Amino acid sequence: METNQGAKAVKHSLVAAALMLSGVYASAQQASLTGAMDYVTTITGQQGVRCGYQYNGQPFSRVFRGTTCPRVVDVEVPQSTSSTLADCEGISPSLYQQCIRAAGPTPLSQCEGLSFDLYQVCVQRAGGR
């Protein structure tokens, strides 16, 4: 059982790495500031600000040093469709939505066994064809 979980962890790490690559696998897009903002102390003990952004209808946040939020930020959008929805299982929350958008088509027959959220996405995509 542990080796199966280890293999899954390695696979998720590889998917995450592929999503973070720029150039061949991703293109830079811009996300807009939503106005959401919280002052935080960074892990290095410095003053920071958590800023809310939205890209393609999906909210996310980033932390910056200082007290202001950039109005737009660059986001990497995967262009490869070599991953499937199953590859998004257990991936870090910061890359989860990006993984779902980048995932290639998943036949309805392969939706079984996915987590509830991914199962719903899988069924919606399969029904939309």
DSSP file (Angstrom, degrees, kcal/mol; ACC not computed):
  #  RESIDUE AA STRUCTURE BP1 BP2  ACC     N-H-->O    O-->H-N    N-H-->O    O-->H-N    TCO  KAPPA ALPHA  PHI   PSI    X-CA   Y-CA   Z-CA
    1    1 A M     >        0   0    0      0, 0.0     4,-2.0     0, 0.0     5,-0.2   0.000 360.0 360.0 360.0 -41.6    0.0    0.0    0.0
    2    2 A E  H  >  +     0   0    0      1,-0.2     4,-2.5     2,-0.2     5,-0.2   0.874 360.0  53.1 -65.8 -35.9    2.8    2.4    0.9
    3    3 A T  H  > S+     0   0    0      2,-0.2     4,-2.5     1,-0.2    -1,-0.2   0.876 107.6  52.0 -67.2 -34.6    4.6    1.9   -2.4
    4    4 A N  H  > S+     0   0    0      2,-0.2     4,-2.1     1,-0.2    -1,-0.2   0.918 111.7  46.2 -64.1 -43.0    1.3    2.7   -4.3
    5    5 A Q  H  X S+     0   0    0     -4,-2.0     4,-2.4     2,-0.2    -2,-0.2   0.873 111.8  52.2 -66.6 -36.3    1.0    6.0   -2.2
    6    6 A G  H  X S+     0   0    0     -4,-2.5     4,-2.2     2,-0.2    -2,-0.2   0.903 109.3  48.9 -64.6 -41.4    4.7    6.7   -2.9
    7    7 A A  H  X S+     0   0    0     -4,-2.5     4,-2.4     2,-0.2    -2,-0.2   0.891 110.9  50.6 -65.1 -39.2    4.2    6.2   -6.6
    8    8 A K  H  X S+     0   0    0     -4,-2.1     4,-2.8     2,-0.2    -2,-0.2   0.912 109.1  51.6 -63.4 -42.0    1.1    8.5   -6.5
    9    9 A A  H  X S+     0   0    0     -4,-2.4     4,-2.2     1,-0.2    -2,-0.2   0.906 110.9  47.5 -62.1 -41.6    3.2   11.2   -4.6
   10   10 A V  H  X S+     0   0    0     -4,-2.2     4,-2.3     2,-0.2    -1,-0.2   0.921 112.1  50.0 -64.9 -43.2    5.9   11.0   -7.3
   11   11 A K  H  X S+     0   0    0     -4,-2.4     4,-2.4     1,-0.2    -2,-0.2   0.912 111.2  48.8 -61.5 -42.9    3.3   11.3  -10.1
   12   12 A H  H  X S+     0   0    0     -4,-2.8     4,-2.7     1,-0.2    -1,-0.2   0.877 109.9  52.1 -65.0 -37.3    1.6   14.3   -8.4
   13   13 A S  H  X S+     0   0    0     -4,-2.2     4,-2.5    -5,-0.2    -1,-0.2   0.902 110.1  48.5 -64.6 -39.7    5.0   15.9   -8.0
   14   14 A L  H  X S+     0   0    0     -4,-2.3     4,-2.4     2,-0.2    -2,-0.2   0.901 111.7  48.7 -67.4 -40.4    5.7   15.4  -11.7
   15   15 A V  H  X S+     0   0    0     -4,-2.4     4,-2.3     2,-0.2    -2,-0.2   0.928 112.3  49.4 -62.9 -44.1    2.3   16.9  -12.7
   16   16 A A  H  X S+     0   0    0     -4,-2.7     4,-1.7     1,-0.2    -2,-0.2   0.910 111.0  49.6 -61.1 -42.4    2.9   19.8  -10.4
   17   17 A A  H  X S+     0   0    0     -4,-2.5     4,-1.1     1,-0.2    -1,-0.2   0.911 110.2  50.3 -63.4 -41.6    6.4   20.4  -11.9
   18   18 A A  H  < S+     0   0    0     -4,-2.4     3,-0.4     1,-0.2    -1,-0.2   0.886 109.6  51.4 -63.4 -38.0    4.9   20.2  -15.4
   19   19 A L  H  < S+     0   0    0     -4,-2.3    -1,-0.2     1,-0.2    -2,-0.2   0.827 110.1  49.3 -68.1 -30.3    2.3   22.8  -14.5
   20   20 A M  H  < S+     0   0    0     -4,-1.7    -1,-0.2    -5,-0.2    -2,-0.2   0.658  87.9 104.9 -84.7 -15.1    4.9   25.1  -13.1
   21   21 A L     <  -     0   0    0     -4,-1.1     2,-0.2    -3,-0.4    -3,-0.0  -0.342  57.9-152.6 -65.3 144.3    7.2   24.9  -16.2
   22   22 A S        +     0   0    0      3,-0.1     2,-0.8    54,-0.0     3,-0.5  -0.621  59.5  29.8-107.0 174.9    7.1   27.9  -18.4
   23   23 A G  S    S+     0   0    0      3,-0.5     3,-0.3     1,-0.2     5,-0.0  -0.708 120.8  26.5  86.8-109.8    7.8   28.1  -22.1
   24   24 A V  S    S+     0   0    0     -2,-0.8    -1,-0.2     1,-0.2    -2,-0.0   0.856 132.8  33.9 -61.3 -39.6    6.9   24.9  -24.0
   25   25 A Y  S    S+     0   0    0     -3,-0.5    54,-3.4    54,-0.1    55,-0.9   0.572 121.9  30.7 -97.8 -10.3    4.2   23.7  -21.5
   26   26 A A  E     -A   78   0A   0     -3,-0.3    -3,-0.5    52,-0.3     2,-0.4  -0.969  57.8-149.1-146.6 158.8    2.7   27.0  -20.4
   27   27 A S  E     -A   77   0A   0     50,-2.1    50,-2.6    -2,-0.3     2,-0.4  -0.969  30.1-110.7-127.9 148.8    2.0   30.5  -21.5
   28   28 A A  E     +A   76   0A   0     -2,-0.4     2,-0.3    48,-0.2    48,-0.2  -0.620  40.4 168.9 -81.2 131.9    1.9   33.6  -19.3
   29   29 A Q  E     -A   75   0A   0     46,-2.6    46,-2.6    -2,-0.4     2,-0.4  -0.768  30.1-112.9-126.9 174.1   -1.5   35.2  -18.8
   30   30 A Q  E     -A   74   0A   0     -2,-0.3     2,-0.3    44,-0.2    44,-0.2  -0.937  17.9-157.4-119.5 140.4   -2.6   38.0  -16.4
   31   31 A A  E     -A   73   0A   0     42,-2.9    42,-1.8    -2,-0.4     2,-0.3  -0.855  19.6-127.5-109.6 148.3   -4.9   37.8  -13.4
   32   32 A S  E     -AB  72  54A   0     22,-1.9    22,-1.9    -2,-0.3    40,-0.2  -0.734  21.5-108.7-101.0 144.1   -6.7   40.8  -12.0
   33   33 A L  E     - B   0  53A   0     38,-2.5    20,-0.3    -2,-0.3    38,-0.1  -0.464  21.0-161.1 -65.3 133.7   -6.8   42.0   -8.4
   34   34 A T  E     -     0   0A   0     18,-2.8    19,-0.2     2,-0.2    -1,-0.1   0.618  42.8-110.2 -91.5 -14.6  -10.2   41.4   -6.8
   35   35 A G  E    S+     0   0A   0     17,-0.7     2,-0.2     1,-0.4    18,-0.1   0.188  75.5 133.7 102.1 -15.7   -9.6   43.9   -4.0
   36   36 A A  E     +     0   0A   0     16,-0.2    16,-2.8     2,-0.0    -1,-0.4  -0.507  28.6 163.2 -69.2 133.6   -9.4   41.3   -1.3
   37   37 A M  E     - B   0  51A   0     14,-0.2     2,-0.4    -2,-0.2    14,-0.2  -0.957  20.0-178.4-158.8 132.7   -6.4   42.0    0.9
   38   38 A D  E     - B   0  50A   0     12,-2.0    12,-3.5    -2,-0.3     2,-0.4  -0.996  27.6-126.1-132.6 138.6   -5.1   41.0    4.3
   39   39 A Y  E     + B   0  49A   0     -2,-0.4     2,-0.3    10,-0.2    10,-0.3  -0.705  39.8 172.4 -83.5 135.2   -2.0   42.1    6.1
   40   40 A V  E     - B   0  48A   0      8,-2.4     8,-2.8    -2,-0.4     2,-0.5  -0.867  36.7-119.1-136.3 165.9    0.2   39.2    7.2
   41   41 A T  E     - B   0  47A   0     -2,-0.3     6,-0.2     6,-0.2    24,-0.0  -0.964  37.4-132.1-106.6 125.6    3.6   38.4    8.7
   42   42 A T    >   -     0   0    0      4,-2.9     3,-2.2    -2,-0.5     6,-0.0  -0.173  27.2-100.4 -72.4 169.9    5.7   36.3    6.3
   43   43 A I  T 3  S+     0   0    0      1,-0.3    -1,-0.1     2,-0.1    -2,-0.0   0.681 125.7  57.4 -66.2 -15.5    7.5   33.2    7.4
   44   44 A T  T 3  S-     0   0    0      2,-0.1    -1,-0.3     0, 0.0    -2,-0.1   0.372 122.0-108.0 -92.7   4.2   10.7   35.3    7.5
   45   45 A G  S <  S+     0   0    0     -3,-2.2     2,-0.2     1,-0.3    -2,-0.1   0.565  76.2 131.6  85.1   8.6    9.0   37.7   10.0
   46   46 A Q        -     0   0    0      1,-0.1    -4,-2.9    -5,-0.0    -1,-0.3  -0.539  66.1 -94.6 -93.1 160.7    8.6   40.6    7.5
   47   47 A Q  E     +B   41   0A   0     -6,-0.2    19,-2.2    -2,-0.2     2,-0.3  -0.537  55.5 165.3 -70.6 134.8    5.4   42.6    6.8
   48   48 A G  E     -BC  40  65A   0     -8,-2.8    -8,-2.4    17,-0.3     2,-0.4  -0.889  30.0-135.3-143.9 175.3    3.4   41.3    3.9
   49   49 A V  E     -BC  39  64A   0     15,-2.5    15,-2.4    -2,-0.3     2,-0.6  -0.997  10.5-143.4-138.7 131.6    0.1   41.4    2.2
   50   50 A R  E     -BC  38  63A   0    -12,-3.5   -12,-2.0    -2,-0.4     2,-0.4  -0.860  25.9-162.8 -93.9 121.2   -2.1   38.6    0.9
   51   51 A C  E     -BC  37  62A   0     11,-3.2    11,-1.9    -2,-0.6     2,-0.4  -0.868  11.4-135.2-112.2 136.9   -3.8   39.8   -2.2
   52   52 A G  E     + C   0  61A   0    -16,-2.8   -18,-2.8    -2,-0.4   -17,-0.7  -0.754  27.9 175.4 -92.8 135.2   -6.8   38.2   -3.9
   53   53 A Y  E     -BC  33  60A   0      7,-3.3     7,-2.2    -2,-0.4     2,-0.4  -0.854  18.2-147.3-131.3 165.8   -6.8   37.7   -7.7
   54   54 A Q  E     +BC  32  59A   0    -22,-1.9   -22,-1.9    -2,-0.3     2,-0.4  -0.995  13.7 176.7-139.0 132.8   -9.1   36.1  -10.2
   55   55 A Y  E >  S- C   0  58A   0      3,-2.2     3,-2.2    -2,-0.4   -24,-0.1  -0.990  75.4 -13.8-134.6 126.7   -8.2   34.3  -13.5
   56   56 A N  T 3  S-     0   0    0     -2,-0.4    -1,-0.1     1,-0.3   -25,-0.0   0.856 129.2 -53.0  53.3  39.6  -10.7   32.7  -15.8
   57   57 A G  T 3  S+     0   0    0      1,-0.2    -1,-0.3     0, 0.0    -3,-0.0   0.455 114.4 117.3  79.8   0.6  -13.3   32.9  -13.0
   58   58 A Q  E <   -C   55   0A   0     -3,-2.2    -3,-2.2    39,-0.0    -1,-0.2  -0.897  55.6-144.0-107.9 121.4  -11.1   31.2  -10.5
   59   59 A P  E     +C   54   0A   0      0, 0.0     2,-0.3     0, 0.0    -5,-0.2  -0.531  29.0 155.6 -80.5 148.4  -10.1   33.1   -7.3
   60   60 A F  E     -C   53   0A   0     -7,-2.2    -7,-3.3    -2,-0.2     2,-0.3  -0.956  26.4-134.5-157.2 169.5   -6.7   32.6   -5.7
   61   61 A S  E     -C   52   0A   0     -2,-0.3     2,-0.3    -9,-0.2    -9,-0.2  -0.933   9.9-166.5-132.6 157.4   -4.3   34.6   -3.5
   62   62 A R  E     -C   51   0A   0    -11,-1.9   -11,-3.2    -2,-0.3     2,-0.4  -0.980  18.0-132.6-137.7 150.0   -0.6   35.5   -3.4
   63   63 A V  E     -C   50   0A   0     -2,-0.3     2,-0.3   -13,-0.2   -13,-0.2  -0.890  23.9-176.5-106.8 134.1    1.5   37.0   -0.6
   64   64 A F  E     -C   49   0A   0    -15,-2.4   -15,-2.5    -2,-0.4     2,-0.2  -0.928  29.9-110.7-124.8 150.2    3.9   39.9   -1.3
   65   65 A R  E    S+C   48   0A   0     -2,-0.3     3,-0.3   -17,-0.2     2,-0.3  -0.548  85.4  29.9 -72.8 147.1    6.3   41.7    0.9
   66   66 A G  S    S-     0   0    0    -19,-2.2    -2,-0.1    -2,-0.2     3,-0.0  -0.710 100.4 -73.1 104.5-155.9    5.3   45.2    1.7
   67   67 A T  S    S+     0   0    0     -2,-0.3     2,-0.3   -28,-0.1    -1,-0.1   0.319  95.9  74.4-129.7   6.1    1.9   46.7    2.0
   68   68 A T        -     0   0    0     -3,-0.3   -19,-0.1   -19,-0.1   -17,-0.1  -0.899  63.2-136.2-126.4 155.8    0.5   47.0   -1.5
   69   69 A C        -     0   0    0     -2,-0.3     2,-0.1   -19,-0.1   -36,-0.1  -0.891  24.7-119.2-106.8 133.7   -1.0   44.6   -4.1
   70   70 A P        -     0   0    0      0, 0.0     3,-0.1     0, 0.0    -6,-0.0  -0.464  21.7-130.1 -64.0 144.0    0.0   44.7   -7.8
   71   71 A R  S    S+     0   0    0      1,-0.1   -38,-2.5    -2,-0.1     2,-0.3   0.837  90.1  18.2 -67.7 -32.6   -3.2   45.3   -9.9
   72   72 A V  E     -A   32   0A   0    -40,-0.2     2,-0.3   -19,-0.1   -40,-0.2  -0.976  68.1-166.1-135.5 151.3   -2.3   42.4  -12.2
   73   73 A V  E     -A   31   0A   0    -42,-1.8   -42,-2.9    -2,-0.3     2,-0.3  -0.967  26.4-111.6-132.8 152.4    0.0   39.4  -11.8
   74   74 A D  E     -A   30   0A   0     -2,-0.3     2,-0.4   -44,-0.2   -44,-0.2  -0.623  31.5-169.8 -80.4 140.6    1.2   36.9  -14.3
   75   75 A V  E     -A   29   0A   0    -46,-2.6   -46,-2.6    -2,-0.3     2,-0.6  -0.977  22.0-124.8-127.7 145.4    0.0   33.3  -14.1
   76   76 A E  E     -A   28   0A   0     -2,-0.4   -48,-0.2   -48,-0.2   -54,-0.0  -0.800  23.6-163.9 -90.9 125.3    1.3   30.3  -16.0
   77   77 A V  E     -A   27   0A   0    -50,-2.6   -50,-2.1    -2,-0.6   -57,-0.0  -0.942  20.4-124.9-113.1 117.4   -1.4   28.5  -17.9
   78   78 A P  E     -A   26   0A   0      0, 0.0   -52,-0.3     0, 0.0   -53,-0.1  -0.298  21.1-172.5 -61.8 141.3   -0.6   25.0  -19.1
   79   79 A Q        +     0   0    0    -54,-3.4     2,-0.3   -55,-0.0   -53,-0.2   0.519  57.4  94.0-107.8 -12.0   -0.9   24.4  -22.8
   80   80 A S        -     0   0    0    -55,-0.9     3,-0.2     1,-0.1   -55,-0.0  -0.594  52.7-165.7 -84.4 142.8   -0.4   20.6  -22.7
   81   81 A T        +     0   0    0     -2,-0.3    23,-0.2     1,-0.1    -1,-0.1  -0.036  58.4 110.5-112.6  29.8   -3.3   18.3  -22.5
   82   82 A S        +     0   0    0     21,-0.1     2,-0.2    22,-0.1    -1,-0.1   0.635  61.7  78.6 -80.9 -12.4   -1.2   15.2  -21.5
   83   83 A S        -     0   0    0     19,-0.4    21,-4.0    -3,-0.2     2,-0.2  -0.589  67.4-149.1 -93.2 159.4   -2.6   15.1  -18.0
   84   84 A T    >   -     0   0    0     19,-0.3     3,-1.1    -2,-0.2     4,-0.4  -0.711  33.8 -99.6-117.1 171.2   -6.0   13.6  -17.0
   85   85 A L  G >  S+     0   0    0     19,-0.3     3,-1.6     1,-0.3     4,-0.4   0.846 121.4  64.0 -59.8 -33.2   -8.3   14.5  -14.2
   86   86 A A  G >  S+     0   0    0      1,-0.3     3,-1.2     2,-0.2    -1,-0.3   0.818  93.4  62.3 -61.1 -29.4   -6.9   11.6  -12.2
   87   87 A D  G <  S+     0   0    0     -3,-1.1    -1,-0.3     1,-0.2    -2,-0.2   0.686  94.9  62.4 -68.0 -17.3   -3.6   13.4  -12.2
   88   88 A C  G X  S+     0   0    0     -3,-1.6     3,-1.6    -4,-0.4    -1,-0.2   0.581  74.6 115.7 -85.5 -10.3   -5.2   16.2  -10.2
   89   89 A E  T <  S-     0   0    0     -3,-1.2    -3,-0.0    -4,-0.4   -77,-0.0  -0.417  91.0  -2.5 -61.4 126.3   -6.0   14.0   -7.2
   90   90 A G  T 3  S+     0   0    0      1,-0.2    -1,-0.3    -2,-0.2    -2,-0.1   0.552  93.6 146.0  73.0   8.6   -4.1   15.1   -4.1
   91   91 A I    <   -     0   0    0     -3,-1.6    -1,-0.2     1,-0.1     5,-0.1  -0.398  62.4 -79.3 -75.9 157.3   -2.2   17.9   -5.9
   92   92 A S    >>  -     0   0    0      1,-0.1     3,-1.7   -80,-0.1     4,-1.0  -0.225  38.9-120.2 -58.3 143.6   -1.4   21.0   -4.0
   93   93 A P  H 3> S+     0   0    0      0, 0.0     4,-0.6     0, 0.0     3,-0.3   0.813 110.5  62.0 -55.7 -32.5   -4.3   23.4   -3.6
   94   94 A S  H 34 S+     0   0    0      1,-0.2     4,-0.2     2,-0.1    -2,-0.1   0.749 115.3  31.7 -68.9 -20.9   -2.4   26.2   -5.4
   95   95 A L  H <> S+     0   0    0     -3,-1.7     4,-2.6     2,-0.1    -1,-0.2   0.455  93.6  95.2-111.2  -3.9   -2.2   24.1   -8.6
   96   96 A Y  H  X S+     0   0    0     -4,-1.0     4,-2.2    -3,-0.3     5,-0.1   0.922  88.4  41.5 -57.5 -53.3   -5.5   22.2   -8.3
   97   97 A Q  H  X S+     0   0    0     -4,-0.6     4,-2.3     1,-0.2    -1,-0.2   0.877 114.8  52.3 -65.2 -37.2   -7.6   24.4  -10.5
   98   98 A Q  H  > S+     0   0    0      1,-0.2     4,-1.9     2,-0.2    -1,-0.2   0.901 108.9  51.0 -64.1 -40.0   -4.8   24.9  -13.0
   99   99 A C  H  X S+     0   0    0     -4,-2.6     4,-1.5     2,-0.2    -2,-0.2   0.917 109.0  50.6 -62.3 -44.4   -4.5   21.1  -13.2
  100  100 A I  H  < S+     0   0    0     -4,-2.2     3,-0.3     1,-0.2    -2,-0.2   0.919 111.2  47.9 -61.6 -44.2   -8.2   20.7  -13.9
  101  101 A R  H  < S+     0   0    0     -4,-2.3    -1,-0.2     1,-0.2    -2,-0.2   0.855 114.9  46.3 -64.7 -33.7   -8.1   23.3  -16.7
  102  102 A A  H  < S+     0   0    0     -4,-1.9   -19,-0.4    -5,-0.2    -1,-0.2   0.672  86.9 111.7 -83.6 -17.3   -5.1   21.6  -18.2
  103  103 A A     <  -     0   0    0     -4,-1.5   -19,-0.3    -3,-0.3     3,-0.1  -0.292  65.3-128.6 -63.6 137.7   -6.4   18.0  -18.0
  104  104 A G        -     0   0    0    -21,-4.0   -19,-0.3   -23,-0.2    -1,-0.1  -0.131  47.6 -58.0 -73.9 178.0   -7.2   16.4  -21.3
  105  105 A P        -     0   0    0      0, 0.0    -1,-0.2     0, 0.0    17,-0.1  -0.293  49.6-157.7 -61.0 140.7  -10.5   14.7  -22.0
  106  106 A T        -     0   0    0     16,-0.2     5,-0.1    -3,-0.1    20,-0.1  -0.983  18.3-125.5-121.7 119.2  -11.5   11.9  -19.6
  107  107 A P    >   -     0   0    0      0, 0.0     3,-2.2     0, 0.0     4,-0.2  -0.291  23.3-116.1 -61.8 148.9  -14.0    9.3  -20.9
  108  108 A L  G >  S+     0   0    0      1,-0.3     3,-1.7     2,-0.2     4,-0.4   0.829 114.8  64.5 -54.4 -34.4  -17.0    8.8  -18.7
  109  109 A S  G 3  S+     0   0    0      1,-0.3    -1,-0.3     2,-0.1     3,-0.3   0.717 101.3  51.0 -64.1 -20.2  -15.9    5.2  -18.1
  110  110 A Q  G <  S+     0   0    0     -3,-2.2    -1,-0.3     1,-0.2    -2,-0.2   0.339  86.3  84.6 -99.9   6.1  -12.8    6.6  -16.3
  111  111 A C    X   +     0   0    0     -3,-1.7     3,-1.7    -4,-0.2    -1,-0.2   0.783  66.4 100.1 -75.4 -27.1  -14.7    8.9  -14.0
  112  112 A E  T 3  S+     0   0    0     -4,-0.4     3,-0.1    -3,-0.3    -3,-0.0  -0.335  82.4  26.7 -61.3 137.0  -15.3    6.1  -11.5
  113  113 A G  T 3  S+     0   0    0      1,-0.4    -1,-0.2    -2,-0.0     2,-0.1   0.323  90.5 122.9  92.9  -7.5  -12.9    6.2   -8.5
  114  114 A L  S <  S-     0   0    0     -3,-1.7    -1,-0.4     1,-0.1   -28,-0.1  -0.471  73.3 -90.6 -79.7 158.6  -12.2    9.9   -8.7
  115  115 A S     >  -     0   0    0     -2,-0.1     4,-3.0    -3,-0.1     5,-0.2  -0.201  46.5 -98.6 -60.5 162.8  -12.9   12.1   -5.6
  116  116 A F  H  > S+     0   0    0      1,-0.2     4,-2.1     2,-0.2     5,-0.2   0.905 122.5  46.5 -53.8 -49.0  -16.3   13.6   -5.4
  117  117 A D  H  > S+     0   0    0      1,-0.2     4,-1.9     2,-0.2    -1,-0.2   0.925 116.3  43.8 -62.5 -46.1  -15.3   17.0   -6.9
  118  118 A L  H  > S+     0   0    0      1,-0.2     4,-2.8     2,-0.2    -1,-0.2   0.850 109.7  57.4 -69.9 -32.5  -13.3   15.6   -9.7
  119  119 A Y  H  X S+     0   0    0     -4,-3.0     4,-2.7     2,-0.2    -1,-0.2   0.924 106.6  49.5 -60.5 -44.2  -16.0   13.0  -10.4
  120  120 A Q  H  X S+     0   0    0     -4,-2.1     4,-2.4    -5,-0.2    -2,-0.2   0.921 112.4  46.8 -62.0 -44.2  -18.5   15.9  -10.9
  121  121 A V  H  X S+     0   0    0     -4,-1.9     4,-2.6     2,-0.2     5,-0.2   0.924 112.6  50.9 -62.4 -44.0  -16.1   17.7  -13.3
  122  122 A C  H  X S+     0   0    0     -4,-2.8     4,-2.5     1,-0.2    -2,-0.2   0.925 111.5  46.4 -60.2 -47.1  -15.5   14.5  -15.2
  123  123 A V  H  X S+     0   0    0     -4,-2.7     4,-2.5     2,-0.2    -1,-0.2   0.900 112.0  51.6 -64.4 -41.3  -19.2   13.8  -15.6
  124  124 A Q  H  X S+     0   0    0     -4,-2.4     4,-1.4    -5,-0.2    -2,-0.2   0.933 112.5  45.4 -61.0 -45.5  -19.8   17.4  -16.7
  125  125 A R  H  < S+     0   0    0     -4,-2.6     4,-0.3     1,-0.2    -2,-0.2   0.905 113.6  48.8 -65.0 -41.3  -17.1   17.2  -19.3
  126  126 A A  H >< S+     0   0    0     -4,-2.5     3,-0.8     1,-0.2    -1,-0.2   0.881 113.2  47.7 -66.6 -37.6  -18.2   13.8  -20.6
  127  127 A G  H 3< S+     0   0    0     -4,-2.5    -1,-0.2     1,-0.2    -2,-0.2   0.719 103.5  63.5 -75.1 -20.9  -21.8   15.0  -20.9
  128  128 A G  T 3<        0   0    0     -4,-1.4    -1,-0.2     1,-0.2    -2,-0.2   0.514 360.0 360.0 -82.1  -4.5  -20.8   18.2  -22.6
  129  129 A R    <         0   0    0     -3,-0.8    -1,-0.2    -4,-0.3    -2,-0.1   0.462 360.0 360.0 -86.3 360.0  -19.4   16.3  -25.7
